Amino acid sequence: MITYEVPLVPGPTRVPQAVREAYLTDYGSADLEPEYSAEYARVQAGLGAILGTANKMAIMTGEGMLALWGALKSCIVPGDRVLAVSTGVFGHGIGEMAEQIGAQVRYVEFGYDHIADPDEVEKAIRQFRPKMVTAVHCETPSGTLNPVAEIGMLVRKYEVPLYYVDAVSSAAGVPVRADDWGIDLCLVGTQKALSAFPDLAIVAVSERAWEIIAQVNYPGYAALLPFRDALERRWFPYTPSWASLAALHVAVKAVLNEGLENVFNRHRTVAQATRDRLRAMGLELFPADEAACSPTVTAVKVPSHLTWQELDRRLRERGVVMGGSLGPLEGKVFRIGHMGSQADMALVERGLEALREAIRK
Ligand SMILES: Cc1ncc(COP(=O)(O)O)c(C=O)c1O
């Protein structure tokens, strides 16, 4: 198997040894051992500090998409109105997922190199009166960070029942304050800034969302409802992955031990240095405005004298792996994932030095 000395993919990120070691224990049955509940409660509290929420969480075995689907299916019934704030592949995709469930979806569309303009979102909320507004905090394929706090204020102003925010690639890399921002469904994966394996999907659910979830009573595999009282009942659906939870606990403790402000500063500093260095190399950032750039991932235009395939090959030859992009950005944009364990100046500098060599004509 090929591993790269300089991993800079925007998820899955490099998993630190202490997190990997948590998988070596042969854990017992989560249903039978009270220690599992205690571990779950500790992870929930730690994640609550990272996400700025006191809400109960569903911590499910699966990757990030499970959180995205589970939160939609648990809250939406055919005919419900969903307003999808779309500034990229995930923002648009969430709207399409809601359509598949039978929702009436209206998109507030922005260019994929832009972030959402709250005034446009406000107009759309006022006209459409949705049951749910969906937004993506860090739109990973575009390297942008959306103003989800401002959108949250509008959700409350117009008494929209549910605010759904994909924080998969922002959580633990930039501030997220789910309770202050009125986020009812805050979605997180473990393989981005948390730097654990891609095996848990997390949804922090507000009390008003739990009430809607109970009314909808969605019974499928991705259902959130069974997690509502899971801790109190000490019954977790279905066979939880204890090793994954233990590993996540190590990852969460690492973030909290470093201190959230230090973690956020590390991301900001590395991201700024990355952008400065890219510009000095003559490369162009994908986001139209630097203020839109996410501190967790930088999206760059593939230089016109190279294809992404060729650039990727040249980088790998030098022991560096970065990410391409998705959807309409595929082949045109590549990405440097400096999140979690990879928000490391020395690692990113090695990657950027290899990039400087790789783009030579
Ligand atoms: C913003 C965003 N949402 C959701 C996902 C889906 O997560 P996963 O790949 O773990 O299913 C990703 C993954 O790249 C993402 O970047």
The ligand as an SDF file (V2000), in Angstrom:
LIG
                    3D

 16 16  0  0  0  0  0  0  0  0999 V2000
  -18.7570   19.4690    3.6060 C   0  0  0  0  0  0  0  0  0  0  0  0
  -18.8480   17.9730    3.5780 C   0  0  0  0  0  0  0  0  0  0  0  0
  -19.9940   17.3890    3.9290 N   0  0  0  0  0  0  0  0  0  0  0  0
  -20.1280   16.0520    3.9350 C   0  0  0  0  0  0  0  0  0  0  0  0
  -19.0960   15.2190    3.5690 C   0  0  0  0  0  0  0  0  0  0  0  0
  -19.3170   13.7560    3.5440 C   0  0  0  0  0  0  0  0  0  0  0  0
  -18.5400   13.1160    4.4830 O   0  0  0  0  0  0  0  0  0  0  0  0
  -18.0810   11.6020    4.2470 P   0  0  0  0  0  0  0  0  0  0  0  0
  -17.1590   11.6210    3.0610 O   0  0  0  0  0  0  0  0  0  0  0  0
  -17.4080   11.2330    5.5090 O   0  0  0  0  0  0  0  0  0  0  0  0
  -19.2970   10.7940    3.9860 O   0  0  0  0  0  0  0  0  0  0  0  0
  -17.8770   15.7800    3.1870 C   0  0  0  0  0  0  0  0  0  0  0  0
  -16.7570   14.9270    2.7540 C   0  0  0  0  0  0  0  0  0  0  0  0
  -15.8550   15.3440    2.0790 O   0  0  0  0  0  0  0  0  0  0  0  0
  -17.7490   17.1920    3.1940 C   0  0  0  0  0  0  0  0  0  0  0  0
  -16.6060   17.7800    2.8300 O   0  0  0  0  0  0  0  0  0  0  0  0
  1  2  1  0
  2  3  1  0
  2 15  2  0
  3  4  2  0
  4  5  1  0
  5  6  1  0
  5 12  2  0
  6  7  1  0
  7  8  1  0
  8  9  2  0
  8 10  1  0
  8 11  1  0
 12 13  1  0
 12 15  1  0
 13 14  2  0
 15 16  1  0
M  END
$$$$
